[in-house]
């Protein structure tokens, strides 16, 4: 029923009734909601951000201010799309320094500063354009008062950005000539500023008595004076306190506000003809929005008396919201492009510059009730970790450093994992078991507000490591640091080997898609470590996926990401550190997709093995490619090479003995790697397999006889396992 009543009021006579409007401001969140509503409506109805001339550029001055206050990423994306669409350039015009073409430079410069003043391509066009005016002597460029808003804030920003006062000096010379020295159509009247009224004529044609309202008043166009007041505010935002002409600009704001205060309509608007409301009684949003912006800014900076002017600002804001803002955010009652009060507009008339002025007004009005505080919690997003060492848990970094506070500072961080409080610092390492865990970060500000961000962390079971080997390791009575210490889950242990190079190698269970490797460097915060990360299918042929690696001294597990690649072996080759030649790693975690590469052709041999050893997937395993008496499929099972006849594994039963013969080529599996075998036994095929004592580690090469037919012993089954180290 409430929305129906609103619609009825709109249909009766939106904005034309002149009904009195309250002089109390709504709560700040309500004001900001209206700002967001109006801007969202504009962006949604204008997916093409448009050109770079004065009208659309004025909208973007308001959009950028709205983003600076509210930090809505969609608004910043829209600003960037506009800049990119127009190549961050000013429109082409003759003369090139025509004020209207410079308005876009305000937002270009604001974006440039937002990025840390690093991308000068965004301001080359506008700075070159303005430099023409700065260097030439004449000061009569601004023949109409709209020019003050289009151009003066650009001069002010350039002076701020480059730290050069000559921009401000030239700006004042142009301003002073426009206001006090310019010839008009009335003899003896110079300048467009009328000291008697405290307002500005639009240009020299409208000077009294040449132009008069129907009631005999001077013609002062509302939006034109809004351009002036808005320009003064945006100039002062850039000037330092001791700038010589700052007091002059401040005094002009006070003078204009004093006149405007006595000419406001009861509906909160100012008439398009300021001194003769009866001549154009309909609401006009663009001029009213600029006046609201300027007065609210003056109150917030202590330039205007709050008790006097806040009720005026409140009536203006409440009037615009009640009369001009449609329920869907459309902003009406905006006078179309003109130079005086006398064209026609309605509740359904809008323009981009009107929306821009409304956004500027809304942000300043909201600030009348205190700082605009925006808290943004950032729990870091969803992540998946692989339990690479298969110990049932993973250390996970909860990192809230992406959180932000605008208009406030963050007072506290509270992390919840699986609903329980887990940490109270901006970042912390916690352990999580297998499965998916909901994570929630709650931040609070010093002003009492709070914000929440959620994420999910999945701990996936990793593929077991078949073996860890190293080129060398420190083996002394008090310094025992073998390669296995890098996968024991204990950050107090380590692998260490001195020399350049030294490597540590991990054999995965089958071939998997390797995504990244985390390394915790011993004394990682004190020095830089140098290394390469290599991947291999067979442990012999390697691809360097992370060459010339260097740690960052961050401490803890440090991720090193590369393009996903299938591999059966991962090797880290150390090249010492910035202090000495020791290579020392506390922990290493290999991240994979958790899936073993399948046997797509169903021939019983893993595809990675076929591609690497046979060079094709077309063979079915029945061939004996190296003619050594073993089928290719049997060589796959045995771990031997199907194209190297000297690489043989044969098992036969002779006189109650298991005859085990293996032959390997030196260096066949890579530098320093040797294939080993072990014999396992079980009483039933469904039972537990155990190592046969004395045959736990058989080095490849030679013949071994294993007694298996022992009198009185129960039936047993035997199998051979193999690995590289």
C-alpha positions as CSV (number, residue, x, y, z in Angstrom):
1,X,0.0,0.0,0.0
2,X,2.9,2.3,0.7
3,X,4.3,2.1,-2.8
4,X,0.8,2.6,-4.2
5,X,0.4,5.8,-2.2
6,X,3.8,7.0,-3.5
7,X,2.7,6.4,-7.1
8,X,-0.6,8.3,-6.5
9,X,1.3,11.3,-5.2
10,X,3.6,11.3,-8.2
11,X,0.7,11.0,-10.6
12,X,-1.2,13.9,-9.1
13,X,1.5,16.5,-9.5
14,X,5.1,15.5,-9.0
15,X,7.0,18.5,-7.8
16,X,4.7,21.2,-8.9
17,X,2.6,21.5,-5.8
18,X,5.2,23.6,-3.9
19,X,4.4,21.7,-0.7
20,X,6.6,22.5,2.2
21,X,9.5,20.1,2.8
22,X,10.9,19.1,6.2
23,X,14.2,20.6,7.2
24,X,15.6,17.6,9.1
25,X,18.1,15.3,7.3
26,X,17.3,11.6,7.0
27,X,19.8,9.1,8.5
28,X,23.1,8.8,6.7
29,X,22.5,5.2,5.4
30,X,19.3,6.4,3.8
31,X,21.0,9.3,2.1
32,X,23.7,6.9,0.8
33,X,21.1,4.4,-0.4
34,X,19.5,7.1,-2.5
35,X,22.9,8.1,-4.0
36,X,23.5,4.4,-4.8
37,X,20.0,4.0,-6.2
38,X,20.3,6.9,-8.6
39,X,23.8,6.0,-9.8
40,X,22.9,2.3,-10.3
41,X,19.9,3.4,-12.4
42,X,22.1,5.6,-14.6
43,X,24.7,2.9,-15.1
44,X,22.2,0.2,-15.8
45,X,20.4,2.3,-18.4
46,X,23.6,3.5,-20.0
47,X,25.8,0.4,-20.5
48,X,27.8,2.4,-23.0
49,X,29.6,4.9,-20.8
50,X,29.5,7.5,-23.5
51,X,31.7,10.3,-24.9
52,X,34.1,12.7,-23.2
53,X,32.3,16.1,-23.8
54,X,31.2,18.3,-20.9
55,X,27.8,16.8,-20.2
56,X,28.9,13.2,-19.7
57,X,32.2,14.4,-18.1
58,X,30.2,16.2,-15.5
59,X,28.4,13.0,-14.6
60,X,31.7,11.3,-14.1
61,X,32.9,14.0,-11.7
62,X,30.0,12.9,-9.5
63,X,30.5,9.2,-10.2
64,X,34.1,9.4,-9.1
65,X,33.3,11.2,-5.9
66,X,30.6,8.6,-5.2
67,X,33.2,5.8,-5.7
68,X,35.7,7.6,-3.4
69,X,33.1,7.6,-0.7
70,X,31.3,4.3,-1.2
71,X,34.0,2.1,-2.9
72,X,31.5,0.3,-5.1
73,X,33.8,-1.6,-7.5
74,X,31.1,-1.4,-10.2
75,X,31.3,2.4,-10.2
76,X,35.1,2.3,-10.6
77,X,34.8,-0.2,-13.4
78,X,32.4,2.2,-15.1
79,X,34.8,5.1,-14.7
80,X,37.6,3.1,-16.2
81,X,35.4,1.9,-19.1
82,X,34.6,5.5,-19.9
83,X,38.3,6.6,-19.8
84,X,39.3,3.6,-22.0
85,X,36.5,4.2,-24.4
86,X,37.8,7.8,-24.9
87,X,41.5,6.9,-24.8
88,X,41.9,9.2,-21.8
89,X,41.9,12.2,-24.2
90,X,40.0,15.5,-24.5
91,X,37.5,16.1,-27.3
92,X,38.8,17.7,-30.5
93,X,37.6,21.3,-30.8
94,X,38.6,24.6,-32.4
95,X,40.0,26.3,-30.4
96,X,41.5,23.2,-28.6
97,X,41.5,24.9,-25.2
98,X,37.7,25.5,-25.2
99,X,36.7,25.0,-21.6
100,X,34.0,22.5,-22.2
101,X,36.5,19.9,-23.6
102,X,38.6,20.1,-20.4
103,X,35.9,18.9,-18.0
104,X,36.8,15.2,-18.6
105,X,40.3,16.0,-17.3
106,X,39.0,16.3,-13.7
107,X,38.2,12.6,-13.6
108,X,41.3,11.6,-15.6
109,X,43.4,13.3,-12.9
110,X,41.4,11.7,-10.1
111,X,42.0,8.2,-11.6
112,X,45.6,9.0,-12.1
113,X,45.9,9.9,-8.4
114,X,43.9,6.9,-7.3
115,X,46.5,4.7,-9.1
116,X,49.4,6.4,-7.2
117,X,50.3,8.8,-10.0
118,X,52.0,6.1,-12.0
119,X,50.3,5.9,-15.4
120,X,50.9,9.3,-17.1
121,X,49.1,8.2,-20.2
122,X,45.9,9.0,-18.5
123,X,46.8,12.7,-18.1
124,X,49.0,13.5,-21.1
125,X,46.2,14.8,-23.2
126,X,44.6,17.1,-20.6
127,X,47.9,18.3,-19.2
128,X,49.2,19.2,-22.7
129,X,45.9,21.0,-23.5
130,X,46.0,23.1,-20.3
131,X,49.6,23.9,-20.7
132,X,48.8,25.9,-23.9
133,X,46.7,28.2,-21.7
134,X,49.2,28.4,-19.0
135,X,52.0,29.5,-21.3
136,X,50.1,32.2,-23.3
137,X,49.5,35.7,-21.9
138,X,45.8,36.3,-22.5
139,X,43.1,35.5,-19.9
140,X,39.8,35.9,-21.7
141,X,39.1,32.3,-22.4
142,X,36.1,32.0,-20.1
143,X,33.4,34.1,-21.6
144,X,30.5,32.2,-19.9
145,X,30.2,31.0,-16.3
146,X,29.7,27.3,-17.2
147,X,33.4,27.4,-18.1
148,X,34.4,27.8,-14.5
149,X,33.2,24.3,-13.6
150,X,34.5,22.7,-16.8
151,X,38.0,24.1,-16.6
152,X,39.0,25.7,-13.3
153,X,39.1,22.4,-11.2
154,X,41.4,20.9,-13.9
155,X,43.9,23.8,-13.3
156,X,43.6,23.2,-9.6
157,X,44.3,19.5,-9.9
158,X,47.2,19.9,-12.2
159,X,48.8,22.4,-9.7
160,X,48.3,19.8,-7.0
161,X,49.6,16.9,-9.0
162,X,52.7,18.6,-10.3
163,X,53.3,20.9,-7.3
164,X,53.4,24.0,-9.5
165,X,51.7,27.2,-8.5
166,X,51.7,28.6,-12.0
167,X,48.5,26.6,-12.7
168,X,46.8,28.3,-9.8
169,X,48.0,31.7,-10.8
170,X,46.7,31.3,-14.3
171,X,43.4,29.9,-13.0
172,X,42.9,32.9,-10.8
173,X,43.7,35.3,-13.7
174,X,41.1,33.6,-15.8
175,X,38.6,33.6,-12.9
176,X,39.1,37.3,-12.1
177,X,38.8,38.4,-15.7
178,X,35.5,36.5,-16.1
179,X,34.1,37.9,-12.9
180,X,35.3,41.5,-12.9
181,X,37.0,42.6,-16.1
182,X,35.1,41.1,-19.1
183,X,33.2,43.4,-21.3
184,X,29.4,42.9,-21.4
185,X,26.6,44.1,-23.6
186,X,25.8,46.9,-21.1
187,X,28.1,49.9,-21.3
188,X,30.1,50.5,-18.2
189,X,29.4,47.0,-16.7
190,X,32.5,44.7,-16.6
191,X,32.6,41.1,-15.5
192,X,29.8,38.6,-15.1
193,X,29.7,38.8,-11.3
194,X,27.0,41.1,-9.9
195,X,28.2,42.3,-6.5
196,X,24.8,43.8,-5.7
197,X,23.0,40.4,-5.7
198,X,26.0,38.1,-5.0
199,X,25.2,36.1,-8.1
200,X,26.7,35.6,-11.6
201,X,25.2,36.4,-15.0
202,X,25.5,33.5,-17.4
203,X,27.4,35.6,-20.0
204,X,27.6,39.2,-21.2
205,X,24.2,39.1,-23.0
206,X,22.2,38.6,-19.9
207,X,23.4,41.7,-17.9
208,X,20.7,43.8,-16.4
209,X,18.8,45.8,-17.7
210,X,19.2,44.3,-21.1
211,X,17.7,41.1,-19.8
212,X,14.9,41.1,-17.2
213,X,12.5,38.5,-15.9
214,X,8.7,39.1,-16.4
215,X,8.7,40.6,-12.9
216,X,11.5,43.0,-13.7
217,X,14.2,41.0,-11.8
218,X,17.7,40.4,-13.0
219,X,18.1,37.0,-14.8
220,X,20.3,34.7,-12.8
221,X,20.2,31.2,-14.2
222,X,20.2,28.6,-11.5
223,X,22.4,26.0,-13.2
224,X,24.8,28.6,-14.3
225,X,25.3,29.8,-10.8
226,X,25.5,26.1,-9.8
227,X,28.4,25.7,-12.2
228,X,30.2,28.6,-10.3
229,X,29.5,27.3,-6.8
230,X,30.5,23.7,-7.8
231,X,33.7,25.0,-9.4
232,X,34.7,27.0,-6.2
233,X,34.2,23.9,-4.1
234,X,36.3,21.7,-6.4
235,X,39.0,24.4,-6.6
236,X,39.3,24.7,-2.8
237,X,39.5,20.9,-2.4
238,X,42.9,21.2,-4.2
239,X,44.4,24.4,-2.8
240,X,46.7,24.5,0.3
241,X,45.6,26.7,3.2
242,X,48.2,29.4,2.4
243,X,47.4,29.8,-1.3
244,X,47.1,33.5,-1.9
245,X,43.6,33.5,-3.4
246,X,42.0,30.9,-1.3
247,X,40.3,33.4,1.0
248,X,38.8,35.1,-2.1
249,X,37.2,31.9,-3.3
250,X,35.9,31.1,0.2
251,X,34.3,34.6,0.5
252,X,32.5,34.1,-2.8
253,X,31.0,30.8,-1.5
254,X,29.7,32.7,1.6
255,X,28.3,35.5,-0.5
256,X,26.5,33.3,-2.9
257,X,25.1,31.1,-0.1
258,X,23.7,34.1,1.6
259,X,21.8,35.1,-1.5
260,X,20.6,31.6,-2.2
261,X,19.4,31.1,1.4
262,X,16.7,33.8,0.9
263,X,15.5,32.5,-2.5
264,X,14.7,28.9,-1.8
265,X,11.2,27.7,-2.7
266,X,9.1,26.0,0.0
267,X,9.5,22.6,-1.9
268,X,13.3,22.8,-1.3
269,X,14.2,23.7,-4.9
270,X,15.6,26.9,-6.3
271,X,13.8,28.1,-9.4
272,X,15.6,28.0,-12.7
273,X,15.4,31.9,-12.5
274,X,16.8,32.4,-9.0
275,X,15.3,35.8,-8.2
276,X,11.9,35.2,-9.9
277,X,10.6,31.8,-8.8
278,X,7.1,32.7,-10.2
279,X,8.5,33.0,-13.7
280,X,9.6,29.3,-13.7
281,X,7.9,27.6,-10.7
282,X,8.6,24.0,-11.7
283,X,11.4,22.2,-9.8
284,X,14.9,22.2,-11.4
285,X,17.2,19.5,-10.1
286,X,20.6,20.3,-11.7
287,X,20.9,23.9,-10.2
288,X,19.4,22.8,-6.9
289,X,21.8,19.8,-6.7
290,X,24.9,22.1,-7.2
291,X,23.7,24.6,-4.6
292,X,23.1,21.7,-2.2
293,X,26.6,20.4,-2.9
294,X,28.2,23.8,-2.4
295,X,26.4,24.6,0.9
296,X,26.9,21.2,2.4
297,X,30.6,21.4,1.5
298,X,30.8,24.8,3.2
299,X,29.1,23.5,6.4
300,X,31.4,20.5,6.5
301,X,34.5,22.7,6.2
302,X,33.3,25.3,8.8
303,X,32.9,27.9,6.1
304,X,29.1,28.2,6.5
305,X,27.2,28.3,9.8
306,X,25.6,25.0,10.5
307,X,22.5,26.3,12.3
308,X,21.7,28.7,9.5
309,X,22.4,26.5,6.4
310,X,21.8,22.9,7.4
311,X,18.0,23.3,7.4
312,X,18.3,24.9,3.9
313,X,20.4,21.9,2.7
314,X,18.0,19.5,4.3
315,X,15.0,21.0,2.6
316,X,16.9,20.9,-0.8
317,X,17.9,17.3,-0.4
318,X,14.5,16.2,0.9
319,X,12.8,18.1,-1.9
320,X,14.9,16.4,-4.6
321,X,14.3,13.0,-3.1
322,X,10.6,13.5,-2.8
323,X,10.0,15.3,-6.1
324,X,12.7,14.2,-8.6
325,X,13.9,10.7,-7.6
326,X,11.6,8.0,-9.1
327,X,11.2,4.8,-7.2
328,X,13.5,3.0,-9.6
329,X,16.3,5.6,-9.2
330,X,15.5,7.7,-12.3
331,X,16.3,11.3,-11.6
332,X,13.8,13.8,-13.1
333,X,13.1,17.5,-13.3
334,X,16.5,18.2,-14.9
335,X,16.5,21.2,-17.3
336,X,17.9,20.2,-20.7
337,X,21.0,21.9,-22.2
338,X,20.6,25.7,-22.4
339,X,22.0,29.0,-21.4
340,X,19.1,30.5,-19.5
341,X,16.0,29.5,-17.5
342,X,13.5,29.5,-20.4
343,X,13.2,26.0,-22.0
344,X,10.9,23.2,-20.9
345,X,11.4,20.1,-18.7
346,X,9.3,17.7,-16.7
347,X,9.3,15.0,-14.0
348,X,10.5,12.6,-16.7
349,X,13.4,14.8,-18.1
350,X,16.9,13.8,-17.1
351,X,20.4,14.5,-18.1
352,X,23.8,13.1,-17.3
353,X,25.1,16.3,-15.7
354,X,22.1,16.5,-13.4
355,X,22.8,13.0,-12.1
356,X,26.5,14.0,-11.6
357,X,25.5,17.0,-9.6
358,X,23.0,14.9,-7.5
359,X,25.8,12.4,-6.6
360,X,28.1,15.2,-5.5
361,X,25.3,16.7,-3.4
362,X,24.4,13.4,-1.8
363,X,27.9,12.6,-0.7
364,X,28.4,16.0,0.9
365,X,25.0,15.9,2.6
366,X,25.7,12.4,4.0
367,X,28.9,13.8,5.5
368,X,26.9,16.4,7.5
369,X,26.1,13.5,9.8
370,X,29.7,12.4,10.3
371,X,32.4,10.6,8.3
372,X,31.2,8.1,5.7
373,X,32.5,4.9,7.1
374,X,32.9,1.9,4.7
375,X,34.2,-1.3,6.1
376,X,35.2,-4.0,3.7
377,X,36.1,-7.4,5.1
378,X,38.0,-9.7,2.9
379,X,38.5,-13.3,4.0
380,X,40.7,-14.1,1.0
381,X,38.2,-16.0,-1.2
382,X,37.7,-19.7,-1.6
383,X,40.7,-21.9,-1.8
384,X,41.6,-25.6,-2.1
385,X,44.6,-27.1,-0.5
386,X,45.9,-30.6,-1.1
387,X,47.1,-32.7,1.8
388,X,50.3,-33.4,-0.1
389,X,52.1,-35.2,2.7
390,X,49.0,-37.2,3.6
391,X,49.1,-36.5,7.3
392,X,45.4,-35.8,7.4
393,X,45.6,-32.0,7.7
394,X,47.1,-28.9,6.1
395,X,48.3,-25.6,7.4
396,X,46.1,-22.8,6.0
397,X,46.9,-19.1,6.0
398,X,43.9,-17.0,7.0
399,X,44.8,-13.6,5.5
400,X,42.5,-10.6,6.0
401,X,45.0,-8.1,4.8
402,X,42.7,-7.4,1.8
403,X,40.2,-5.8,4.2
404,X,39.8,-2.1,4.2
405,X,38.3,0.8,6.1
406,X,37.3,4.1,4.6
407,X,36.6,7.0,6.9
408,X,37.7,4.8,9.8
409,X,40.4,2.3,10.9
410,X,40.0,-1.4,11.6
411,X,40.0,-2.1,15.3
412,X,39.7,-5.9,15.3
413,X,39.7,-9.1,13.2
414,X,38.0,-12.2,14.3
415,X,38.2,-15.5,12.3
416,X,35.7,-18.3,12.6
417,X,36.4,-21.8,11.2
418,X,33.6,-24.4,11.2
419,X,31.7,-21.9,13.5
420,X,34.4,-21.7,16.2
421,X,36.6,-18.8,16.8
422,X,40.0,-19.6,15.4
423,X,42.1,-16.4,15.5
424,X,42.0,-12.7,16.4
425,X,44.7,-11.2,14.1
426,X,44.8,-9.9,10.6
427,X,46.5,-13.1,9.4
428,X,47.1,-16.4,11.1
429,X,48.0,-20.0,10.2
430,X,45.6,-22.7,11.4
431,X,45.3,-26.4,10.7
432,X,42.4,-27.9,8.9
433,X,41.5,-31.5,8.4
434,X,40.3,-33.2,5.2
435,X,37.0,-31.8,4.0
436,X,35.4,-28.4,3.3
437,X,35.5,-25.8,6.0
438,X,33.4,-22.6,6.2
439,X,35.5,-19.6,7.1
440,X,34.1,-16.3,8.3
441,X,36.0,-13.0,9.0
442,X,34.4,-10.3,11.1
443,X,36.1,-6.9,11.2
444,X,35.1,-3.9,13.4
445,X,35.9,-0.3,13.1
446,X,36.9,2.2,15.8
447,X,33.6,3.9,15.2
448,X,31.7,0.7,16.1
449,X,30.7,-0.6,12.7
450,X,31.4,-4.1,11.5
451,X,31.6,-6.1,8.2
452,X,31.7,-9.8,7.4
453,X,33.3,-11.8,4.7
454,X,32.9,-15.6,4.1
455,X,34.9,-18.1,2.2
456,X,35.4,-21.9,2.0
457,X,38.6,-23.8,2.3
458,X,38.7,-27.4,1.0
459,X,41.4,-29.8,2.1
460,X,41.7,-32.5,-0.5
461,X,43.5,-35.8,0.0
462,X,46.8,-35.7,-1.7
463,X,48.4,-38.4,-3.8
464,X,50.9,-40.3,-1.6
465,X,54.5,-39.6,-2.2
466,X,56.2,-42.9,-3.2
467,X,59.6,-41.7,-2.4
468,X,61.8,-38.7,-1.5
469,X,65.4,-38.6,-2.5
470,X,68.2,-36.1,-2.6
471,X,71.6,-35.6,-4.2
472,X,73.1,-35.3,-0.7
473,X,72.1,-34.4,2.9
474,X,73.8,-33.3,6.1
475,X,74.5,-36.5,8.1
476,X,76.4,-35.6,11.3
477,X,75.9,-36.7,14.9
478,X,74.2,-33.5,15.9
479,X,73.1,-32.4,12.4
480,X,71.0,-35.0,10.8
481,X,68.8,-33.5,8.1
482,X,67.6,-36.1,5.5
483,X,65.2,-35.3,2.7
484,X,62.3,-37.1,4.4
485,X,62.2,-34.2,6.9
486,X,60.6,-32.0,4.2
487,X,57.4,-34.0,4.3
488,X,57.1,-34.8,8.0
489,X,54.8,-31.8,8.8
490,X,57.3,-30.5,11.3
491,X,58.6,-27.0,10.7
492,X,61.4,-27.6,13.2
493,X,63.1,-30.2,11.0
494,X,64.7,-29.8,7.6
495,X,66.7,-31.1,4.7
496,X,70.0,-29.5,4.3
497,X,72.8,-30.0,1.7
498,X,75.7,-27.8,0.9
499,X,76.8,-27.0,-2.6
500,X,75.6,-25.6,-5.9
501,X,73.7,-27.5,-7.2
502,X,72.0,-29.8,-4.8
503,X,68.6,-31.3,-5.5
504,X,65.7,-32.9,-3.6
505,X,63.3,-35.1,-5.5
506,X,59.7,-36.3,-4.9
507,X,58.1,-39.2,-6.7
508,X,54.3,-39.0,-6.9
509,X,51.9,-41.9,-6.9
510,X,51.3,-42.0,-10.6
511,X,51.4,-39.0,-12.9
512,X,49.4,-36.0,-11.8
513,X,48.8,-32.4,-12.9
514,X,51.2,-30.4,-10.7
515,X,50.0,-26.9,-10.1
516,X,52.4,-25.3,-7.7
517,X,55.0,-26.0,-5.0
518,X,55.2,-24.5,-1.6
519,X,58.6,-24.3,0.1
520,X,59.3,-23.3,3.7
521,X,63.0,-22.2,3.7
522,X,65.2,-22.6,6.8
523,X,66.0,-19.1,8.1
524,X,63.7,-17.9,5.3
525,X,63.3,-14.4,6.8
526,X,67.0,-13.8,7.1
527,X,68.2,-14.6,3.6
528,X,67.2,-15.3,0.0
529,X,67.3,-18.8,-1.4
530,X,68.0,-19.6,-5.0
531,X,66.5,-22.6,-6.8
532,X,64.8,-24.1,-9.9
533,X,61.7,-26.3,-9.9
534,X,61.7,-29.1,-12.5
535,X,59.1,-31.7,-13.5
536,X,59.6,-35.1,-15.2
537,X,57.6,-38.1,-16.3
538,X,60.4,-40.6,-15.9
539,X,62.9,-39.1,-13.5
540,X,65.4,-38.8,-16.3
541,X,64.1,-36.1,-18.6
542,X,63.3,-32.8,-16.9
543,X,61.4,-29.6,-17.7
544,X,62.4,-26.5,-15.8
545,X,59.0,-24.9,-14.9
546,X,60.3,-22.3,-12.4
547,X,63.8,-21.2,-13.5
548,X,65.9,-18.8,-11.5
549,X,63.6,-19.0,-8.5
550,X,64.3,-16.7,-5.5
551,X,62.6,-16.7,-2.1
552,X,61.0,-13.5,-0.8
553,X,62.0,-13.6,2.9
554,X,58.4,-13.8,3.9
555,X,58.9,-16.9,6.2
556,X,56.7,-19.9,6.4
557,X,55.4,-21.8,3.3
558,X,56.0,-19.6,0.3
559,X,54.0,-20.6,-2.9
560,X,55.6,-20.8,-6.3
561,X,53.1,-21.1,-9.1
562,X,53.6,-22.2,-12.7
563,X,51.5,-23.4,-15.6
564,X,49.8,-26.7,-14.7
565,X,51.8,-29.7,-16.1
566,X,51.5,-33.4,-15.8
567,X,54.4,-35.1,-14.0
568,X,55.4,-38.1,-12.0
569,X,58.5,-36.5,-10.4
570,X,59.1,-33.1,-8.9
571,X,62.7,-31.9,-8.3
572,X,63.9,-28.7,-6.6
573,X,67.5,-27.9,-7.5
574,X,69.0,-25.5,-4.9
575,X,71.8,-23.0,-5.8
576,X,72.6,-21.9,-2.3
577,X,71.4,-18.7,-0.7
578,X,72.4,-15.0,-0.3
579,X,74.7,-15.9,2.6
580,X,76.3,-19.2,1.7
581,X,75.9,-22.4,-0.4
582,X,73.6,-24.2,1.9
583,X,70.2,-25.4,0.6
584,X,67.9,-26.0,3.5
585,X,64.1,-26.5,3.4
586,X,61.9,-27.1,6.4
587,X,58.8,-28.3,4.5
588,X,57.8,-28.8,0.9
589,X,54.2,-29.2,-0.2
590,X,53.4,-30.2,-3.8
591,X,49.9,-29.1,-5.0
592,X,48.2,-31.3,-7.6
593,X,44.7,-31.7,-8.8
594,X,44.6,-34.9,-6.8
595,X,43.7,-37.1,-9.8
596,X,46.1,-39.6,-11.3
597,X,46.2,-39.3,-15.1
598,X,43.9,-42.0,-16.4
599,X,44.4,-44.9,-18.8
600,X,42.2,-43.4,-21.5
601,X,42.8,-46.2,-24.0
602,X,42.2,-49.0,-21.5
603,X,45.3,-51.1,-22.3
604,X,46.4,-51.3,-18.6
605,X,49.3,-48.8,-19.1
606,X,49.1,-45.2,-17.9
607,X,48.9,-42.8,-20.8
608,X,51.7,-40.6,-19.5
609,X,54.0,-43.7,-19.4
610,X,53.0,-44.8,-23.0
611,X,53.5,-41.3,-24.3
612,X,56.9,-40.9,-22.6
613,X,58.3,-44.4,-23.1
614,X,56.7,-45.5,-26.4
615,X,56.0,-42.2,-28.0
616,X,52.4,-43.2,-28.9
617,X,49.1,-44.4,-27.4
618,X,48.4,-46.6,-30.4
619,X,50.1,-49.8,-29.0
620,X,48.1,-52.2,-26.8
621,X,51.0,-53.5,-24.7
622,X,51.3,-56.9,-26.4
623,X,54.4,-55.9,-28.5
624,X,58.0,-56.4,-27.3
625,X,59.4,-53.1,-28.6
626,X,63.0,-53.8,-27.4
627,X,62.9,-57.6,-28.1
628,X,64.2,-58.4,-24.7
629,X,61.6,-61.1,-24.1
630,X,59.2,-58.9,-22.1
631,X,56.0,-57.5,-23.5
632,X,55.6,-53.7,-23.2
633,X,52.8,-54.1,-20.8
634,X,55.0,-56.3,-18.6
635,X,57.7,-53.7,-18.7
636,X,55.2,-51.1,-17.5
637,X,54.4,-53.3,-14.5
638,X,58.0,-54.1,-13.8
639,X,59.1,-50.5,-14.0
640,X,61.6,-51.2,-16.9
641,X,61.9,-49.3,-20.1
642,X,60.1,-50.9,-23.1
643,X,62.7,-49.7,-25.6
644,X,65.9,-50.5,-23.8
645,X,66.8,-54.2,-24.0
646,X,69.4,-53.8,-21.3
647,X,66.7,-52.7,-18.8
648,X,65.3,-56.1,-17.7
649,X,63.4,-57.6,-14.8
650,X,62.6,-61.3,-15.0
651,X,61.1,-63.5,-12.2
652,X,61.1,-67.3,-12.4
653,X,60.7,-70.1,-10.0
654,X,63.6,-72.6,-10.0
655,X,64.0,-75.5,-7.5
656,X,62.0,-73.8,-4.8
657,X,63.8,-70.5,-5.3
658,X,62.4,-67.3,-6.7
659,X,64.9,-66.2,-9.3
660,X,65.0,-62.4,-9.5
661,X,67.1,-60.9,-12.3
662,X,67.3,-57.2,-13.1
663,X,69.6,-55.2,-15.4
664,X,69.8,-51.4,-15.6
665,X,71.9,-49.0,-17.6
666,X,74.0,-46.6,-15.5
667,X,72.3,-43.2,-15.2
668,X,69.2,-44.4,-17.1
669,X,66.8,-42.9,-14.6
670,X,68.6,-39.5,-14.2
671,X,71.7,-38.2,-12.5
672,X,72.3,-40.0,-9.2
673,X,69.0,-42.1,-9.4
674,X,68.9,-45.8,-9.0
675,X,66.0,-48.3,-9.2
676,X,65.3,-50.5,-6.1
677,X,63.0,-53.4,-5.6
678,X,61.5,-55.1,-2.6
679,X,59.9,-58.5,-2.1
680,X,56.6,-58.6,-0.3
681,X,54.5,-61.6,0.9
682,X,51.1,-62.5,2.1
683,X,49.2,-65.7,3.0
684,X,46.0,-64.7,1.1
685,X,45.6,-62.2,-1.7
686,X,43.1,-60.3,0.4
687,X,45.4,-60.2,3.4
688,X,48.1,-57.7,4.5
689,X,51.3,-57.6,2.6
690,X,54.6,-57.5,4.5
691,X,58.2,-57.1,3.5
692,X,60.1,-60.4,3.2
693,X,63.0,-60.1,5.7
694,X,66.3,-59.6,4.0
695,X,64.8,-58.5,0.7
696,X,63.4,-55.1,1.7
697,X,65.8,-53.2,-0.6
698,X,67.3,-54.8,-3.7
699,X,69.4,-52.6,-6.0
700,X,68.8,-53.0,-9.7
701,X,71.5,-55.1,-11.4
702,X,72.3,-58.7,-11.1
703,X,70.5,-61.9,-10.0
704,X,69.1,-62.8,-6.6
705,X,67.6,-66.1,-5.5
706,X,64.9,-65.8,-2.9
707,X,64.0,-69.1,-1.0
708,X,60.2,-69.4,-1.1
709,X,59.4,-73.1,-1.0
710,X,60.1,-73.8,2.7
711,X,59.1,-77.2,4.0
712,X,56.2,-77.0,6.3
713,X,55.5,-73.3,5.5
714,X,51.9,-72.3,4.6
715,X,51.0,-71.3,1.1
716,X,52.2,-67.8,0.3
717,X,51.9,-65.2,-2.4
718,X,54.8,-62.9,-3.4
719,X,54.9,-59.5,-5.2
720,X,57.7,-57.1,-6.2
721,X,57.5,-53.4,-5.6
722,X,59.9,-50.9,-7.2
723,X,61.0,-47.3,-6.8
724,X,63.7,-44.8,-7.7
725,X,66.0,-43.0,-5.4
